[in-house]
């Protein structure tokens, strides 16, 4: 599995439609999605999956990019739009591209999944491989989401125990068996297990919310100066990273919590069995959930005092790329961020 900042052939995204995830019929979110898609499309081709029902709105929002050929719509029905977790994880030998089709169960299935029906999401990886005419390698019945792993492209994968050892993923497998699967399918020879993700992360602690590679032996890791449980988690993770020889760049979390307002809550329409939002929910906002595409890095912003600090730090990590900062509040209200919405397709020679 190549590192994310290696050259891309393109990016996969999915148009937001789920009324229980996206407030007010997804209209506020679609405006932000369109900005993200247009920014990426300046650097590489973007493949956007959309249902028949949502196709007209996507065509209207992205008409210029579609006409230019830098955005291509795929008519594929999904349950939600988290391409990082539902799309294939791509691997390559520099000559051929293959997509890994993990089993998807909405971040925990019957144990603690976020919505009751995920059949269309679970089919998406295979459908995407067909669209790309790429060989699809089934890893089933192994449950995994793309946001739970990061690769440095040189044989090392990082993940979190909190996520991959959770009850809803692969409860009948040992930690060693899970590790062997990661190495087998991702072409890795080492897995670094961090204990924790971000508090409040609905995915049971995806690694892409707390730690990411910015160099073969360098990572950024979320950080807070406040004496709290999140700091304790960060300290333990960072200790493990340093023991494994990694340089760690600290990237602060937003200082103020991001929460729903009453208007947001009034705009959700839930299906039976779906988790409902409340005013007390503290959303797992993190600057680590950035996305690296060709020539640019998309960095989420939350209207926080640490927004500029995050941009400055990542500018130094990616001196050869343009930093594109965007207001991510409407995205985080859906449960994730720009990295969660995107899945890179590596470029092969």
C-alpha positions as CSV (number, residue, x, y, z in Angstrom):
1,X,0.0,0.0,0.0
2,X,1.7,3.2,-1.1
3,X,1.9,6.2,1.2
4,X,-0.8,8.7,0.7
5,X,1.5,11.5,-0.6
6,X,2.8,9.4,-3.4
7,X,1.5,10.2,-6.9
8,X,-2.3,9.6,-7.4
9,X,-4.2,8.6,-10.5
10,X,-7.3,10.0,-8.9
11,X,-9.6,10.2,-5.9
12,X,-12.8,8.4,-5.1
13,X,-15.6,10.3,-3.3
14,X,-19.4,9.7,-2.7
15,X,-22.1,12.4,-2.9
16,X,-23.8,12.9,0.5
17,X,-27.5,11.8,0.6
18,X,-28.2,10.0,3.9
19,X,-30.8,12.0,5.8
20,X,-29.8,10.5,9.2
21,X,-26.2,11.6,8.7
22,X,-26.5,14.9,6.9
23,X,-28.8,17.6,8.3
24,X,-31.4,19.5,6.2
25,X,-31.3,17.0,3.3
26,X,-27.6,17.2,3.0
27,X,-27.8,20.7,1.3
28,X,-25.2,22.4,3.6
29,X,-22.9,19.4,3.3
30,X,-23.2,19.3,-0.5
31,X,-21.9,22.8,-0.7
32,X,-18.7,21.9,1.2
33,X,-18.4,18.6,-0.7
34,X,-18.5,20.5,-4.0
35,X,-15.7,22.8,-2.8
36,X,-13.6,19.8,-1.8
37,X,-14.2,18.0,-5.1
38,X,-13.4,21.1,-7.1
39,X,-10.1,21.6,-5.2
40,X,-9.0,18.0,-5.7
41,X,-10.1,18.1,-9.4
42,X,-7.5,20.8,-10.0
43,X,-4.8,18.3,-9.1
44,X,-6.2,14.9,-10.2
45,X,-9.4,13.2,-11.5
46,X,-12.2,12.7,-9.0
47,X,-14.7,9.9,-9.3
48,X,-17.9,10.7,-7.5
49,X,-20.4,8.0,-6.8
50,X,-24.1,9.1,-6.6
51,X,-27.5,7.4,-6.6
52,X,-30.0,8.1,-9.4
53,X,-32.0,10.2,-6.9
54,X,-29.0,12.4,-6.1
55,X,-27.5,12.6,-9.5
56,X,-29.2,15.8,-10.6
57,X,-27.9,17.7,-7.6
58,X,-24.4,16.4,-8.2
59,X,-24.5,17.3,-11.9
60,X,-25.7,20.9,-11.1
61,X,-23.0,21.4,-8.4
62,X,-20.1,20.0,-10.5
63,X,-21.2,20.8,-14.0
64,X,-18.1,22.7,-15.0
65,X,-15.7,20.0,-13.7
66,X,-17.8,17.3,-15.4
67,X,-17.7,19.1,-18.7
68,X,-13.9,19.4,-18.4
69,X,-13.6,15.7,-17.7
70,X,-11.8,16.2,-14.4
71,X,-14.8,14.8,-12.5
72,X,-16.6,11.7,-13.4
73,X,-19.9,10.6,-11.9
74,X,-20.5,6.9,-11.1
75,X,-24.2,5.9,-10.7
76,X,-23.8,3.6,-7.7
77,X,-26.2,3.4,-4.7
78,X,-24.7,3.6,-1.3
79,X,-26.0,3.9,2.3
80,X,-23.7,6.8,3.2
81,X,-20.7,8.6,1.8
82,X,-17.5,7.7,3.7
83,X,-15.4,6.6,0.8
84,X,-12.3,6.1,2.9
85,X,-14.0,3.2,4.7
86,X,-16.1,1.7,1.9
87,X,-14.0,2.1,-1.2
88,X,-11.2,-0.3,-2.0
89,X,-7.8,0.1,-0.3
90,X,-5.5,0.1,-3.3
91,X,-2.2,-1.7,-3.5
92,X,0.4,-1.8,-6.3
93,X,3.7,-3.4,-7.4
94,X,4.4,-0.2,-9.4
95,X,3.2,-1.9,-12.6
96,X,-0.4,-3.0,-11.7
97,X,-3.1,-1.7,-9.4
98,X,-5.4,-3.9,-7.3
99,X,-8.2,-3.0,-4.9
100,X,-8.7,-4.8,-1.6
101,X,-12.3,-5.4,-0.8
102,X,-12.7,-5.6,3.0
103,X,-16.0,-6.5,4.6
104,X,-17.8,-3.3,5.8
105,X,-20.3,-3.4,8.7
106,X,-21.0,0.3,9.5
107,X,-18.2,0.5,12.1
108,X,-19.2,-2.3,14.4
109,X,-22.2,-4.2,13.0
110,X,-24.7,-5.5,15.5
111,X,-22.3,-4.7,18.4
112,X,-22.1,-1.0,18.0
113,X,-22.6,-0.1,14.3
114,X,-23.9,3.4,13.5
115,X,-26.8,2.5,11.3
116,X,-28.9,-0.7,10.8
117,X,-28.5,-1.3,7.1
118,X,-25.2,-1.2,5.2
119,X,-25.6,-3.7,2.4
120,X,-25.0,-1.1,-0.4
121,X,-21.9,0.3,1.4
122,X,-20.5,-3.2,1.7
123,X,-20.9,-3.8,-2.0
124,X,-19.2,-0.5,-3.0
125,X,-15.5,-1.6,-3.1
126,X,-16.2,-4.3,-5.6
127,X,-18.4,-1.9,-7.7
128,X,-15.6,0.7,-7.7
129,X,-13.1,-1.8,-8.9
130,X,-15.4,-2.7,-11.8
131,X,-15.7,0.9,-12.7
132,X,-12.0,1.3,-12.7
133,X,-11.5,-2.1,-14.5
134,X,-9.1,-3.0,-11.7
135,X,-8.6,-6.4,-10.2
136,X,-10.5,-6.8,-6.9
137,X,-9.0,-8.9,-4.2
138,X,-11.5,-10.1,-1.6
139,X,-10.3,-10.0,2.0
140,X,-13.7,-11.2,3.3
141,X,-14.8,-12.0,5.9
142,X,-12.2,-9.8,7.5
143,X,-13.8,-6.5,8.6
144,X,-11.8,-3.3,8.1
145,X,-12.2,0.3,7.2
146,X,-9.7,2.4,5.3
147,X,-9.6,5.1,8.0
148,X,-8.3,2.5,10.5
149,X,-4.9,2.2,8.7
150,X,-2.1,4.3,7.4
151,X,0.9,3.1,5.4
152,X,4.3,4.7,5.0
153,X,4.7,2.9,1.7
154,X,7.9,1.3,3.0
155,X,6.4,-1.7,4.8
156,X,5.0,-0.1,8.0
157,X,1.4,0.2,8.8
158,X,-0.1,2.0,11.9
159,X,-3.5,1.3,13.4
160,X,-5.1,1.5,16.8
161,X,-6.0,-1.3,19.3
162,X,-9.1,0.6,20.2
163,X,-10.5,0.2,16.7
164,X,-9.3,-3.1,15.3
165,X,-9.7,-5.0,18.6
166,X,-13.2,-3.7,19.2
167,X,-16.1,-6.1,19.6
168,X,-17.8,-5.3,16.4
169,X,-14.9,-5.9,14.0
170,X,-13.3,-9.4,14.1
171,X,-14.1,-10.7,17.6
172,X,-13.0,-14.3,16.7
173,X,-9.5,-13.3,15.7
174,X,-6.5,-12.7,17.9
175,X,-4.4,-9.5,17.7
176,X,-1.7,-11.5,16.0
177,X,-4.1,-12.9,13.4
178,X,-5.4,-9.4,12.6
179,X,-1.8,-8.2,12.3
180,X,-1.0,-11.0,9.9
181,X,-4.0,-10.1,7.7
182,X,-2.8,-6.5,7.6
183,X,0.7,-7.5,6.5
184,X,-0.7,-10.1,4.0
185,X,-3.1,-7.8,2.2
186,X,-1.1,-4.5,2.5
187,X,2.3,-5.9,1.7
188,X,3.7,-4.7,5.1
189,X,6.3,-6.3,7.3
190,X,5.5,-4.3,10.4
191,X,2.4,-3.1,12.2
192,X,2.6,-0.4,14.9
193,X,-0.3,-0.7,17.3
194,X,-1.3,2.6,19.0
195,X,-3.6,2.1,22.0
196,X,-6.0,4.9,21.3
197,X,-7.8,7.2,18.9
198,X,-9.6,10.4,19.6
199,X,-12.2,10.5,22.4
200,X,-15.7,10.6,20.9
201,X,-14.7,9.1,17.5
202,X,-17.8,7.1,16.4
203,X,-15.5,4.7,14.5
204,X,-14.0,3.3,17.7
205,X,-10.8,5.3,17.3
206,X,-9.7,5.4,13.6
207,X,-6.0,6.1,13.3
208,X,-6.6,8.8,10.6
209,X,-8.1,11.1,13.2
210,X,-5.1,11.0,15.5
211,X,-1.9,10.1,13.6
212,X,-0.7,10.3,9.9
213,X,2.5,9.9,8.0
214,X,4.2,13.0,6.6
215,X,7.5,11.2,5.8
216,X,8.7,7.6,5.8
217,X,9.9,8.0,9.4
218,X,7.9,11.0,10.5
219,X,4.3,11.3,11.7
220,X,2.0,14.1,12.9
221,X,0.1,13.2,16.0
222,X,-2.8,15.0,17.7
223,X,-2.0,16.9,20.9
224,X,-3.5,19.0,23.6
225,X,-1.8,20.9,26.5
226,X,-4.9,20.5,28.7
227,X,-4.5,17.9,31.5
228,X,-7.3,15.5,30.4
229,X,-7.9,12.0,29.2
230,X,-7.1,12.9,25.6
231,X,-3.7,14.1,26.6
232,X,-3.0,10.8,28.5
233,X,-4.0,8.9,25.4
234,X,-1.7,11.0,23.2
235,X,1.2,10.6,25.6
236,X,0.9,6.8,25.4
237,X,0.6,6.7,21.6
238,X,3.6,9.1,21.1
239,X,5.7,7.0,23.4
240,X,5.1,3.9,21.2
241,X,5.9,5.9,18.1
242,X,9.2,7.2,19.4
243,X,10.1,3.7,20.7
244,X,9.7,2.6,17.1
245,X,12.1,5.2,15.8
246,X,9.5,7.8,14.5
247,X,9.9,11.5,14.6
248,X,6.7,12.9,16.0
249,X,5.3,16.4,15.0
250,X,2.6,17.6,17.4
251,X,-0.6,18.9,15.8
252,X,-3.0,20.5,18.2
253,X,-6.6,19.6,18.4
254,X,-9.1,22.5,18.2
255,X,-9.3,24.3,21.5
256,X,-13.1,24.6,21.6
257,X,-15.4,21.6,21.2
258,X,-17.5,21.4,18.1
259,X,-21.2,20.6,18.8
260,X,-24.5,20.5,17.1
261,X,-27.0,23.4,17.4
262,X,-30.8,23.0,17.6
263,X,-31.2,23.8,13.9
264,X,-28.9,20.9,13.0
265,X,-30.8,18.5,15.1
266,X,-34.1,19.6,13.6
267,X,-32.8,18.8,10.2
268,X,-32.0,15.1,10.7
269,X,-34.4,12.4,9.5
270,X,-33.5,9.0,11.1
271,X,-34.5,5.5,10.1
272,X,-35.4,3.1,12.8
273,X,-32.4,1.8,14.7
274,X,-30.1,4.7,13.7
275,X,-28.2,6.6,16.3
276,X,-29.7,10.0,17.0
277,X,-27.7,13.1,17.7
278,X,-28.0,15.4,20.8
279,X,-26.9,18.8,21.8
280,X,-24.4,17.2,24.3
281,X,-22.5,15.3,21.6
282,X,-18.9,16.5,21.3
283,X,-17.7,15.9,17.8
284,X,-14.3,14.4,17.1
285,X,-12.8,17.4,15.3
286,X,-9.2,16.9,14.4
287,X,-6.7,18.6,12.0
288,X,-5.0,15.2,11.5
289,X,-7.9,14.2,9.3
290,X,-6.3,16.1,6.3
291,X,-6.1,14.7,2.8
292,X,-3.0,14.8,0.6
293,X,-3.6,14.8,-3.1
294,X,-1.3,15.7,-6.0
295,X,0.2,19.1,-5.4
296,X,-2.1,20.0,-2.5
297,X,-3.1,19.2,1.1
298,X,-6.7,19.8,2.2
299,X,-6.8,20.9,5.8
300,X,-10.0,21.1,7.9
301,X,-10.8,24.3,9.8
302,X,-13.3,24.7,12.6
303,X,-13.4,28.4,13.4
304,X,-10.9,27.8,16.2
305,X,-7.9,29.6,17.5
306,X,-5.8,26.6,16.5
307,X,-6.9,26.7,12.8
308,X,-3.9,28.8,11.7
309,X,-1.5,26.8,13.8
310,X,-2.5,23.6,12.1
311,X,-2.1,25.2,8.7
312,X,1.4,26.5,9.6
313,X,2.5,23.1,10.9
314,X,1.3,21.2,7.9
315,X,2.8,23.8,5.6
316,X,6.2,22.9,7.0
317,X,5.5,19.2,6.7
318,X,4.5,19.5,3.0
319,X,6.7,22.4,1.7
320,X,6.2,21.2,-1.9
321,X,2.4,21.4,-1.8
322,X,-0.3,24.0,-1.6
323,X,-2.2,24.1,1.6
324,X,-6.0,24.4,1.0
325,X,-7.8,25.3,4.2
326,X,-11.6,24.9,4.2
327,X,-14.4,25.2,6.7
328,X,-15.1,21.7,7.8
329,X,-17.8,22.2,10.4
330,X,-20.6,20.9,8.2
331,X,-18.6,17.8,7.4
332,X,-17.7,17.0,11.0
333,X,-21.4,17.2,11.8
334,X,-21.8,14.1,9.6
335,X,-19.4,12.2,11.7
336,X,-16.0,12.5,9.9
337,X,-13.8,14.8,7.8
338,X,-12.0,15.2,4.5
339,X,-9.8,12.2,4.9
340,X,-12.9,10.1,5.7
341,X,-14.6,11.3,2.6
342,X,-11.7,10.5,0.2
343,X,-9.9,7.4,-1.1
344,X,-6.8,7.8,-3.2
345,X,-6.1,5.7,-6.3
346,X,-2.3,5.4,-6.6
347,X,-0.6,6.1,-10.0
348,X,1.1,3.1,-11.5
349,X,3.8,3.3,-14.2
